[in-house]
Amino acid sequence: MHLTLRQLKVFKTVAHCLSFTRAARELHLTQPAVSMQIKQLENSAGLPLFEQLGKKIYLTTAGTELFHYVRNIFQQLDEMEQVLEQLRGVQSGRLDISVATTANYFATRLLAKFNSCHSNITIKLDVTNRRTLLQQLEQNEKDLVIMGRPPEQMDLVAEPFMDNPLVIIATPDHPLSDLKNIPLQQLQNETFVVREQASGTRSAMERFFSARDITLNTGMEMTSNEAIKQAVEAGLGLGIVSIHTVERELEAKHLITLSIEEFPILRHWYVVHRQGKRLSPAAQTFREFILQQANISPGNSTDTQETSFPIGHE
């Protein structure tokens, strides 16, 4: 089968976008040029790689199989380039990382500090939700991922580097604002604005209260921490968020944290990559930089906190 790297790159982009138009825009090509490359690749493969249903395109069985191998090919090429740069003593490189939306509140400051020391490293940052992070880890798309509790079922190296306390937020004039050590049972009388089911914060909250046989009244679901903060400020209920997401609001006294028994729920932030992945020099440098910022060690949690766990620690 005769094919070119150019054809494979175009195919990889179209398969990722599932759109010839978006792929052409990302590749800085015309749509006819993209279509021609795909047609040539299909002729070479002897099988259709995409099918169109209505206005959408989908990968065929052959296309899905090819996409699997093409991703691996380009990951190997990137790794080869990084290794050769290291052998040549090149001190530059590329860093492709993803962070959970909640982590973005401190990750940008962390990256700014890293960039000030390693300005020759080009950084690509993707801020996304937990579901996408798990897909990216499964497909080995990123050098490193910064996230909360990593999944136990995936073959990962997950190293904790910073505490991630979950707190309950309210408006300063809330009836509970002046009370101390509020019993958990009293929260059952309150309405909570919560994250969506797939989020790490929601999962941690549900595990915590389920273990204590407490059911919360969840009035509204939100898909972002910003939406939760705005809803709480508007008086729609209490919220449970990472302390990292409300630093400015607490400083401005737009919001407060309530004094609740057994709170905060102490979780951790992890820097994560696939087990066996050969990190590029840039990724290894960033990993070491993050771990130097660590303020915890594995296993520091108590019985009343979220339990930390090693997943293939080095």
Secondary structure, DSSP 8 states (H G I E B T S, - for coil): ----HHHHHHHHHHHHHT-HHHHHHHHT--HHHHHHHHHHHHHHHTS--EEEETTEEEE-HHHHHHHHHHHHHHHHHHHHHHHHHHHTT---EEEEEEEETTTHHHHHHHHHHHHHH-TTEEEEEEEE-HHHHHHHHHTT--SEEEESS--TTS-EEEEEEEEEEEEEEE-TTSTTTT-SSB-GGGGGGSEEEEE-TTSHHHHHHHHHHHHTT---EEEEEESSHHHHHHHHHTTS-EEEEEGGGSHHHHHTTS-EE--BTT-SEEEEEEEEEETT----HHHHHHHHHHHHT----TT---TTS-----BS--
